[in-house]
């Protein structure tokens, strides 16, 4: 997928370079390249984000996990200023 995205960026940069004004070139790049690719990468990354969330939940729920035990015990009495 990366090769397709890089090729699309190349094509849109060339399209933007042929625009008669700088503003037109910037608008072409933003609306033909930046916005569509950001939406595409967001949608295709949903599976990876879901897997990371599940792994984090599994790590948090493991018995013997020090961080989970500290969270369950609540905040400590010290305020952390070294007194």
C-alpha positions, -999 to 999 in steps of 0.1 A, spaced: 0 0 0 29 23 7 41 22 -30 6 32 -41 5 61 -17 39 73 -27 30 71 -64 -3 90 -57 17 117 -39 40 120 -69 12 123 -93 -6 150 -72 26 169 -67 30 170 -105 -6 181 -108 -1 208 -82 30 221 -100 10 227 -132 -16 249 -115 -14 285 -126 -13 299 -90 5 289 -58 -28 289 -39 -43 266 -66 -14 242 -63 -17 241 -25 -54 235 -27 -49 207 -53 -23 190 -31 -45 193 0 -78 182 -15 -64 155 -39 -36 141 -17 -35 150 19 -72 147 28 -79 114 9 -47 97 20 -53 107 57 -88 92 55 -75 61 38 -47 55 63 -72 62 92 -96 36 78 -70 10 71 -54 14 105 -85 6 124 -76 -31 127 -41 -23 141 -55 2 166 -81 -24 178 -53 -50 182 -32 -27 202 -61 -18 224 -68 -55 230 -31 -62 238 -30 -33 263 -62 -46 280 -47 -81 282 -15 -68 297 -34 -47 322 -56 -77 332 -27 -102 337 -23 -114 373 9 -102 389 10 -71 368 25 -45 391 9 -15 373 -26 -30 376 -20 -38 413 -9 -2 419 -40 12 401 -63 -10 421 -48 0 454 -55 37 447 -33 67 450 -5 66 475 -2 88 505 29 106 493 25 136 470 58 129 452 76 161 462 103 142 481 95 154 516 
